[in-house]
Structure formats: C-alpha cells, structure tokens
C-alpha cells in the first residue's frame, strides 16, 4: 500500500479537528461544561483521547474554538441565505440577528463561552476565531465604514455586550430591545435582517 500523500493527511487532520469541535458544541450544549469531559468529547467524535491534546492546550481552549466555529458557521449562513444581498446595511442587520439568535437558541453554550473568556486564559486566538473575525470585518467594510480597524473592534464589543446582557442570570435584557439599540446605533431599519415579532418594546420601534 502506498503511503498517503501530505494533502490526504492534512485533510484527515482537518476532519478530525472538525469532529472534535462539533462534539464539544453538542456535549456542552447538552450537559454543561463541568459535566463534559475530554473523554466524552473524544468518544462522541470517534477520536483518540490523545488527539485533543495534539490540537488544543485544554478543554477551555477547545470550547472557545468550538464556539467560534459555530458562530462563524451561523454568521456565514445568515449572510449567504437567499435572497443573497450585497447591501451593507442588510448584511450588518443579518449579522446582528445571527449573533443575538445564538444567545437565544444556545443559552447554556453561549453563557459558558462568555464565562470562559473572562477566565485567566482570556480570549483564544485560533483559526476559527480568525475566520469569524474576517467575516465580521468584511461585514463592517461592506456597511461602508471609513476605518475598519476602529469600527470592527467596536462592533465585536457591542455584540459581545449584547450577548452578555441577553444571558445575564436574573437581570437579562430582552433581545428585541438590544437589537433596537444596535439598529439605532448603525442607522438600520427594523425590517432589515430577521426582525422578531412586534417591536423592541410593546411594538414601538426606535428610529435613528
């Protein structure tokens, strides 16, 4: 049997890494962070336990990469869904709705992710985070910013703050209200993106 080529080995490694990331998202969403072990993740992914250590320093870094991958997939799907739009304001609206939608649909996973960012390890720079950043930077650019290096970090901070506010136990803010504030800041019409039923507060829509 001929040895596998470098490109085949690279593809196999990529698939193994993807399976580990997907398994992490699934298990943490189902059982929580503390109840999910690296062995559980390896078993769900059909991979050897030692393979996790090959790709990731630890469980916290694995989770951040997994959530960044999910965020990138969700954002990409929102931006490219039919009808595909090249309008920068529509794309920014879709981006906001996609990230707020994750907080709504995956509260345990996103709350765990946000808590992890505040740990000593901080924010993990990984390929998944870089792809997410590129997509958000492109969204800001298409929106028409004159200074993407300033406006991209601001959008990222505002989205992270909105997710935190949606998920804050005991003092959560309505996602529709946060959406309205973000839309007002960026001068977006409420009808752009995927507006929730009604307005941000009793059917009243803020206007710029």
Secondary structure, DSSP 8 states (H G I E B T S, - for coil): -----HHHHHHHHHHHHHHHHHHHHHHHHHH-STT--HHHHHHHHT--HHHHHHH-SSHHHHHHHHHHHHHHHHHHHHHHSSS----HHHHHHHHHHHHHHHHHH-HHHHHHHHHHHTSTT-S---HHHHHHHHHHHHHHHHHT-S-HHHHHHHHHHHHHHHHHHHH-TTS---HHHHHHHHHHHHT--TTSS---SS-SBTTB----
